[in-house]
Amino acid sequence: LVKLIETTVKSEHYESPNKPIYLVGQSFGACLALAVAARNPKIDLILVLANSATSFNGSQLRPFIPMLEALSKELDGGLDYILSLTTGA
């Protein structure tokens, strides 16, 4: 997902290099936006984030961590970064 969003961001930046790009995300979407911003520090990104998994430990998604960790090995490390944001690891 990070690479998909990143591709779109880079395409938009190529089309309009002098305009900021707004990324809006809530919960996991906010984590994705943070990951894309961290990987692209030279692109002018404006982030609008809500609940960027700050309460992840108490969320209903917690049981899915083992599955996400297993998937991260297949997804070239992008998910590792997102999981580190959500779990604080």
TIMI-2910 file (N, C-alpha, C, CB; in pm, 1 decimal, decimal comma, always signed):
<rs>
+----------+----------+----------+----------+----------+----------+----------+----------+----------+----------+----------+----------+------+
!      n_x !      n_y !      n_z !     ca_x !     ca_y !     ca_z !      c_x !      c_y !      c_z !     cb_x !     cb_y !     cb_z ! resn !
+----------+----------+----------+----------+----------+----------+----------+----------+----------+----------+----------+----------+------+
!    +81,6 !   -119,9 !     +0,0 !     +0,0 !     +0,0 !     +0,0 !    +85,7 !   +126,0 !     +0,0 !    -92,7 !     +0,0 !   +119,8 !  Leu !
!   +194,6 !   +122,7 !    +75,9 !   +282,6 !   +239,5 !    +80,4 !   +337,2 !   +268,7 !    -58,9 !   +398,6 !   +217,1 !   +180,4 !  Val !
!   +381,8 !   +166,1 !   -128,9 !   +437,9 !   +187,0 !   -262,4 !   +332,2 !   +237,5 !   -360,2 !   +499,6 !    +57,5 !   -314,6 !  Lys !
!   +209,6 !   +189,1 !   -348,0 !   +101,1 !   +235,1 !   -434,4 !    +74,7 !   +384,1 !   -412,9 !    -27,2 !   +153,7 !   -408,0 !  Leu !
!    +64,7 !   +425,0 !   -288,0 !    +41,8 !   +566,1 !   -256,1 !   +162,4 !   +649,2 !   -299,4 !    +14,6 !   +584,7 !   -104,4 !  Ile !
!   +280,4 !   +596,5 !   -273,9 !   +403,2 !   +666,9 !   -310,4 !   +411,4 !   +689,6 !   -461,7 !   +525,7 !   +588,0 !   -262,2 !  Glu !
!   +371,3 !   +592,0 !   -539,8 !   +370,2 !   +606,4 !   -685,6 !   +276,9 !   +719,3 !   -727,7 !   +327,8 !   +474,6 !   -752,7 !  Thr !
!   +160,1 !   +725,2 !   -666,3 !    +64,3 !   +831,4 !   -697,0 !   +119,5 !   +967,6 !   -656,7 !    -69,4 !   +805,4 !   -626,0 !  Thr !
!   +179,7 !   +974,9 !   -539,0 !   +238,2 !  +1100,8 !   -491,7 !   +348,0 !  +1147,3 !   -587,4 !   +295,1 !  +1084,3 !   -348,4 !  Val !
!   +434,3 !  +1057,2 !   -629,0 !   +543,1 !  +1094,0 !   -720,2 !   +488,8 !  +1139,9 !   -855,6 !   +638,9 !   +975,6 !   -739,5 !  Lys !
!   +382,7 !  +1074,8 !   -901,7 !   +319,9 !  +1114,1 !  -1027,3 !   +260,5 !  +1254,6 !  -1016,9 !   +211,1 !  +1013,2 !  -1066,6 !  Ser !
!   +191,7 !  +1281,3 !   -907,8 !   +134,5 !  +1415,0 !   -886,4 !   +244,7 !  +1519,9 !   -874,7 !    +46,4 !  +1416,6 !   -759,8 !  Glu !
!   +351,5 !  +1485,0 !   -807,4 !   +464,3 !  +1577,5 !   -792,3 !   +528,0 !  +1607,1 !   -928,3 !   +569,8 !  +1519,1 !   -695,4 !  His !
!   +538,6 !  +1506,5 !  -1011,6 !   +594,1 !  +1524,7 !  -1145,9 !   +506,4 !  +1619,1 !  -1227,9 !   +607,9 !  +1388,7 !  -1217,7 !  Tyr !
!   +374,2 !  +1602,7 !  -1217,1 !   +279,9 !  +1685,8 !  -1292,8 !   +277,9 !  +1830,5 !  -1244,0 !   +139,9 !  +1627,1 !  -1283,7 !  Glu !
!   +291,7 !  +1850,7 !  -1114,0 !   +284,6 !  +1985,2 !  -1054,5 !   +392,6 !  +1999,9 !   -947,8 !   +143,6 !  +2011,8 !   -993,0 !  Ser !
!   +518,4 !  +2014,6 !   -988,9 !   +628,2 !  +2014,0 !   -891,2 !   +628,9 !  +2132,0 !   -793,9 !   +757,7 !  +2011,9 !   -963,9 !  Pro !
!   +557,5 !  +2239,1 !   -825,4 !   +558,6 !  +2357,2 !   -738,8 !   +436,2 !  +2367,7 !   -648,9 !   +568,9 !  +2480,9 !   -822,4 !  Asn !
!   +355,0 !  +2264,3 !   -646,9 !   +235,2 !  +2265,6 !   -562,9 !   +247,5 !  +2159,4 !   -454,1 !   +107,5 !  +2241,8 !   -648,1 !  Lys !
!   +199,1 !  +2190,2 !   -334,1 !   +201,2 !  +2087,4 !   -228,4 !    +98,4 !  +1978,4 !   -258,0 !   +173,2 !  +2150,8 !    -89,5 !  Pro !
!   +122,8 !  +1862,6 !   -203,3 !    +30,4 !  +1749,8 !   -216,5 !    -27,5 !  +1722,3 !    -78,5 !   +102,0 !  +1621,7 !   -275,5 !  Ile !
!   -158,5 !  +1715,9 !    -71,8 !   -226,7 !  +1688,7 !    +54,6 !   -253,5 !  +1539,2 !    +66,7 !   -359,1 !  +1769,0 !    +64,6 !  Tyr !
!   -213,1 !  +1482,5 !   +178,5 !   -247,3 !  +1344,3 !   +211,1 !   -334,4 !  +1348,6 !   +336,0 !   -118,2 !  +1255,2 !   +233,0 !  Leu !
!   -452,1 !  +1289,7 !   +326,1 !   -546,5 !  +1286,9 !   +437,5 !   -564,5 !  +1141,5 !   +477,5 !   -684,2 !  +1353,6 !   +399,5 !  Val !
!   -548,4 !  +1112,6 !   +606,0 !   -563,1 !   +975,1 !   +651,4 !   -618,7 !   +966,8 !   +791,3 !   -431,5 !   +904,2 !   +645,3 !  Gly !
!   -696,9 !   +863,5 !   +813,2 !   -753,8 !   +837,3 !   +945,3 !   -715,4 !   +695,9 !   +986,2 !   -909,6 !   +855,6 !   +945,5 !  Gln !
!   -666,5 !   +679,3 !  +1106,2 !   -626,6 !   +550,7 !  +1162,2 !   -513,6 !   +489,9 !  +1078,3 !   -747,8 !   +454,1 !  +1168,8 !  Ser !
!   -535,9 !   +374,7 !  +1018,9 !   -430,7 !   +309,5 !   +940,6 !   -391,1 !   +394,2 !   +820,3 !   -476,8 !   +171,0 !   +894,2 !  Phe !
!   -487,5 !   +465,6 !   +763,4 !   -457,2 !   +556,8 !   +653,1 !   -360,6 !   +666,1 !   +695,4 !   -584,9 !   +619,2 !   +599,5 !  Gly !
!   -373,0 !   +710,5 !   +819,9 !   -279,9 !   +810,4 !   +872,9 !   -139,5 !   +751,8 !   +883,2 !   -327,1 !   +861,0 !  +1010,9 !  Ala !
!   -130,1 !   +627,0 !   +923,1 !     +0,9 !   +559,8 !   +929,3 !    +61,6 !   +546,9 !   +789,9 !    -12,5 !   +420,0 !   +994,3 !  Cys !
!    -21,9 !   +515,6 !   +691,7 !    +27,3 !   +507,1 !   +554,4 !    +79,0 !   +642,6 !   +507,1 !    -83,5 !   +456,9 !   +460,5 !  Leu !
!     +4,2 !   +748,4 !   +536,6 !    +46,8 !   +882,9 !   +497,4 !   +180,0 !   +918,9 !   +562,7 !    -60,3 !   +986,5 !   +535,3 !  Ala !
!   +195,5 !   +885,3 !   +689,9 !   +321,9 !   +910,9 !   +759,4 !   +436,9 !   +834,7 !   +694,7 !   +310,4 !   +872,4 !   +907,1 !  Leu !
!   +412,5 !   +710,2 !   +658,3 !   +517,0 !   +628,8 !   +596,2 !   +558,8 !   +687,7 !   +461,6 !   +468,7 !   +483,8 !   +578,0 !  Ala !
!   +461,4 !   +730,1 !   +382,3 !   +492,4 !   +789,8 !   +252,1 !   +570,8 !   +919,4 !   +271,0 !   +362,6 !   +816,6 !   +171,7 !  Val !
!   +529,5 !  +1001,0 !   +366,4 !   +600,3 !  +1126,8 !   +392,7 !   +743,8 !  +1100,8 !   +437,8 !   +525,9 !  +1208,9 !   +499,3 !  Ala !
!   +762,9 !  +1001,6 !   +521,7 !   +897,4 !   +969,8 !   +570,8 !   +988,3 !   +922,0 !   +458,0 !   +890,0 !   +863,2 !   +680,2 !  Ala !
!   +931,4 !   +854,1 !   +360,6 !  +1010,5 !   +801,3 !   +249,2 !  +1035,3 !   +904,5 !   +139,5 !   +941,2 !   +681,1 !   +190,0 !  Arg !
!   +967,1 !  +1020,2 !   +147,0 !   +976,8 !  +1121,4 !    +41,9 !   +995,6 !  +1261,3 !   +100,1 !   +852,1 !  +1118,1 !    -45,9 !  Asn !
!  +1105,2 !  +1283,1 !   +170,2 !  +1123,2 !  +1411,3 !   +239,2 !  +1139,9 !  +1531,6 !   +145,9 !  +1242,3 !  +1402,7 !   +328,7 !  Pro !
!  +1173,5 !  +1510,0 !    +20,0 !  +1195,1 !  +1621,7 !    -72,3 !  +1067,0 !  +1666,4 !   -143,0 !  +1298,7 !  +1583,2 !   -175,6 !  Lys !
!   +957,9 !  +1592,7 !   -124,4 !   +829,4 !  +1631,0 !   -184,1 !   +751,1 !  +1710,7 !    -80,4 !   +747,9 !  +1504,9 !   -231,9 !  Ile !
!   +692,7 !  +1822,5 !   -125,3 !   +615,9 !  +1909,8 !    -36,4 !   +480,5 !  +1845,1 !     -6,4 !   +596,8 !  +2051,2 !   -100,0 !  Asp !
!   +474,2 !  +1775,5 !   +106,4 !   +351,4 !  +1707,0 !   +147,1 !   +289,4 !  +1778,2 !   +265,9 !   +379,5 !  +1559,5 !   +181,6 !  Leu !
!   +159,1 !  +1792,2 !   +261,6 !    +83,4 !  +1844,1 !   +375,1 !     -2,5 !  +1729,2 !   +425,0 !     -4,3 !  +1970,5 !   +335,9 !  Ile !
!    +17,5 !  +1691,1 !   +550,2 !    -54,3 !  +1577,5 !   +607,6 !   -167,9 !  +1626,3 !   +696,6 !    +41,5 !  +1487,5 !   +687,8 !  Leu !
!   -283,9 !  +1565,7 !   +678,0 !   -398,4 !  +1587,8 !   +765,8 !   -430,5 !  +1450,4 !   +823,6 !   -523,8 !  +1652,6 !   +688,6 !  Val !
!   -399,5 !  +1431,4 !   +952,3 !   -407,5 !  +1299,1 !  +1013,3 !   -504,7 !  +1298,4 !  +1130,3 !   -269,4 !  +1253,4 !  +1059,6 !  Leu !
!   -576,6 !  +1189,0 !  +1142,4 !   -665,3 !  +1169,2 !  +1256,7 !   -641,7 !  +1030,3 !  +1313,0 !   -814,4 !  +1188,4 !  +1216,6 !  Ala !
!   -617,2 !  +1022,0 !  +1443,2 !   -599,0 !   +894,9 !  +1512,1 !   -499,9 !   +804,6 !  +1439,4 !   -732,4 !   +824,1 !  +1526,8 !  Asn !
!   -378,5 !   +848,9 !  +1432,9 !   -276,1 !   +771,6 !  +1361,5 !   -229,7 !   +651,6 !  +1444,1 !   -155,9 !   +861,1 !  +1327,1 !  Ser !
!   -324,7 !   +569,9 !  +1482,6 !   -301,0 !   +445,3 !  +1556,4 !   -240,6 !   +470,0 !  +1693,3 !   -210,2 !   +354,0 !  +1477,0 !  Ala !
!   -269,5 !   +584,2 !  +1752,7 !   -216,4 !   +610,4 !  +1886,1 !   -280,3 !   +519,4 !  +1989,8 !   -238,3 !   +756,1 !  +1924,3 !  Thr !
!   -397,7 !   +466,7 !  +1959,1 !   -463,3 !   +374,1 !  +2052,0 !   -465,8 !   +232,8 !  +1994,0 !   -606,9 !   +421,4 !  +2083,5 !  Ser !
!   -364,3 !   +200,5 !  +1915,1 !   -361,1 !    +72,3 !  +1845,1 !   -364,4 !    -46,3 !  +1941,0 !   -237,5 !    +64,0 !  +1758,3 !  Phe !
!   -294,9 !    -36,8 !  +2053,1 !   -290,0 !   -150,0 !  +2146,1 !   -427,7 !   -187,9 !  +2198,0 !   -199,1 !   -117,8 !  +2262,7 !  Asn !
!   -520,4 !    -93,9 !  +2202,5 !   -655,0 !   -123,9 !  +2249,9 !   -755,4 !   -144,2 !  +2138,3 !   -702,3 !    -14,7 !  +2338,8 !  Gly !
!   -708,8 !   -144,3 !  +2014,0 !   -802,4 !   -152,1 !  +1902,1 !   -837,4 !   -296,5 !  +1866,9 !   -744,1 !    -82,1 !  +1780,4 !  Ser !
!   -939,1 !   -309,0 !  +1784,5 !   -981,4 !   -441,4 !  +1738,2 !   -884,9 !   -499,6 !  +1635,3 !  -1121,3 !   -433,7 !  +1678,7 !  Gln !
!   -792,3 !   -420,0 !  +1585,4 !   -694,4 !   -468,7 !  +1487,7 !   -578,0 !   -543,3 !  +1551,9 !   -641,0 !   -353,1 !  +1407,0 !  Leu !
!   -563,9 !   -531,1 !  +1681,8 !   -450,9 !   -592,1 !  +1753,6 !   -432,3 !   -741,0 !  +1720,6 !   -470,9 !   -575,8 !  +1903,6 !  Arg !
!   -538,7 !   -821,8 !  +1712,5 !   -519,2 !   -964,8 !  +1682,0 !   -459,1 !   -991,8 !  +1543,6 !   -651,1 !  -1036,5 !  +1692,4 !  Pro !
!   -462,4 !   -891,9 !  +1455,9 !   -411,3 !   -912,5 !  +1320,8 !   -261,0 !   -888,1 !  +1307,3 !   -484,4 !   -823,1 !  +1226,0 !  Phe !
!   -195,9 !   -845,2 !  +1415,1 !    -51,5 !   -815,3 !  +1409,8 !    +29,6 !   -934,8 !  +1358,6 !     -0,7 !   -774,2 !  +1549,0 !  Ile !
!     +9,0 !  -1057,3 !  +1408,0 !    +89,9 !  -1168,9 !  +1356,4 !    +74,9 !  -1187,8 !  +1205,4 !    +51,5 !  -1297,7 !  +1427,3 !  Pro !
!    -47,0 !  -1172,6 !  +1154,6 !    -69,0 !  -1187,4 !  +1011,4 !     +1,8 !  -1074,8 !   +935,0 !   -220,4 !  -1187,7 !   +979,6 !  Met !
!     -7,1 !   -952,2 !   +985,3 !    +58,6 !   -839,8 !   +920,1 !   +210,6 !   -855,4 !   +922,2 !    +18,3 !   -709,0 !   +987,4 !  Leu !
!   +263,5 !   -905,4 !  +1031,9 !   +408,1 !   -928,4 !  +1039,0 !   +451,7 !  -1032,3 !   +937,0 !   +448,7 !   -973,2 !  +1179,8 !  Glu !
!   +371,7 !  -1137,4 !   +919,7 !   +404,1 !  -1239,8 !   +820,2 !   +398,4 !  -1180,8 !   +679,2 !   +307,1 !  -1359,7 !   +832,2 !  Ala !
!   +299,0 !  -1096,8 !   +654,0 !   +287,1 !  -1033,2 !   +523,0 !   +401,7 !   -937,2 !   +495,3 !   +155,4 !   -959,6 !   +512,7 !  Leu !
!   +452,2 !   -873,6 !   +599,0 !   +556,4 !   -772,8 !   +579,2 !   +681,5 !   -832,1 !   +515,4 !   +592,3 !   -707,7 !   +712,1 !  Ser !
!   +706,5 !   -958,0 !   +541,0 !   +822,7 !  -1022,8 !   +479,9 !   +806,3 !  -1031,8 !   +328,4 !   +843,6 !  -1163,2 !   +539,4 !  Lys !
!   +680,7 !  -1039,2 !   +283,3 !   +652,2 !  -1048,9 !   +140,8 !   +642,3 !   -911,9 !    +74,2 !   +523,7 !  -1125,6 !   +119,3 !  Glu !
!   +628,5 !   -806,2 !   +151,8 !   +602,2 !   -673,5 !    +95,5 !   +721,5 !   -579,3 !   +104,1 !   +485,2 !   -611,2 !   +165,8 !  Leu !
!   +840,7 !   -631,2 !   +101,2 !   +962,7 !   -551,3 !    +90,2 !   +981,5 !   -450,7 !   +203,4 !   +962,6 !   -478,6 !    -39,9 !  Asp !
!   +940,7 !   -484,2 !   +323,6 !   +971,8 !   -400,9 !   +438,9 !   +883,2 !   -280,3 !   +461,0 !  +1107,5 !   -355,2 !   +427,5 !  Gly !
!   +799,2 !   -243,0 !   +366,2 !   +712,9 !   -126,8 !   +384,3 !   +618,5 !   -142,2 !   +501,7 !   +633,8 !   -101,5 !   +259,5 !  Gly !
!   +567,0 !   -262,4 !   +517,5 !   +475,3 !   -288,3 !   +627,9 !   +548,3 !   -289,8 !   +761,2 !   +402,9 !   -420,3 !   +606,7 !  Leu !
!   +675,4 !   -329,0 !   +760,6 !   +754,1 !   -323,6 !   +885,0 !   +755,3 !   -182,4 !   +941,4 !   +898,7 !   -372,0 !   +860,5 !  Asp !
!   +776,1 !    -86,5 !   +853,5 !   +780,4 !    +52,8 !   +897,9 !   +645,2 !    +95,7 !   +954,9 !   +820,7 !   +145,2 !   +781,6 !  Tyr !
!   +538,5 !    +59,8 !   +887,2 !   +404,5 !    +96,8 !   +934,3 !   +376,1 !    +31,4 !  +1068,0 !   +296,9 !    +56,7 !   +831,5 !  Ile !
!   +409,5 !    -96,6 !  +1081,0 !   +387,4 !   -165,0 !  +1208,6 !   +468,7 !   -100,4 !  +1319,5 !   +423,2 !   -313,5 !  +1197,0 !  Leu !
!   +588,1 !    -53,8 !  +1288,7 !   +668,1 !    +11,4 !  +1392,3 !   +601,0 !   +140,1 !  +1438,1 !   +810,0 !    +40,8 !  +1340,9 !  Ser !
!   +531,0 !   +207,4 !  +1348,7 !   +457,7 !   +328,3 !  +1387,1 !   +339,6 !   +295,2 !  +1477,2 !   +409,1 !   +402,7 !  +1262,8 !  Leu !
!   +271,7 !   +184,9 !  +1446,2 !   +149,9 !   +153,0 !  +1519,8 !   +177,0 !    +84,0 !  +1651,9 !    +61,1 !    +66,8 !  +1436,2 !  Thr !
!   +284,3 !     +7,7 !  +1659,3 !   +310,6 !    -67,7 !  +1781,9 !   +419,1 !     -4,6 !  +1867,4 !   +349,5 !   -209,1 !  +1747,9 !  Thr !
!   +489,3 !    +91,7 !  +1812,7 !   +596,9 !   +156,4 !  +1886,7 !   +723,6 !    +73,7 !  +1894,0 !   +551,2 !   +187,8 !  +2024,5 !  Gly !
!   +731,4 !    -34,6 !  +1817,1 !   +849,4 !   -122,6 !  +1819,0 !   +960,8 !    -66,9 !  +1734,5 !   +813,4 !   -261,9 !  +1770,2 !  Ala !
+----------+----------+----------+----------+----------+----------+----------+----------+----------+----------+----------+----------+------+
</rs>
